[in-house]
Amino acid sequence: MAHKIIWSPRAASNLENICEYIARDSKYYATLFAKRIIANIENIPKFPKSGRIVPEYNSKNLREKIYKNYRIIYRVKRNFIEIVAICHSTKPLGNM
């Protein structure tokens, strides 16, 4: 079953901040990064449980996909998928 994707304000801000940081060196690579993250996210509804369970939380509905050194954290809900956060893999997640 395909799910609708909803972005949390935190996740949208995360992606924007990461792209701004990358753009300091290269606007091209910042745009490419954003496109690839979004492409990864657009594939989540096809197989929402294909991402691994986030180890820090051990909740079957809180999952993550990895793109390069970044974690795309998402929550599987009944009728939608919420993109919760996008963060570098070396940074702690904080509260979800």
Number of C-alpha atoms within 10 A of each C-alpha: 8 13 17 13 17 14 14 14 11 14 20 14 14 17 19 15 14 17 19 15 13 16 15 10 10 13 14 10 14 18 14 13 19 15 12 12 19 13 11 14 18 12 11 22 17 11 11 22 16 12 17 16 19 19 10 10 13 11 11 12 19 24 24 25 20 17 15 10 9 17 21 23 24 29 23 19 13 8 11 15 22 19 24 21 22 26 19 16 14 9 9 9 16 6 5 11
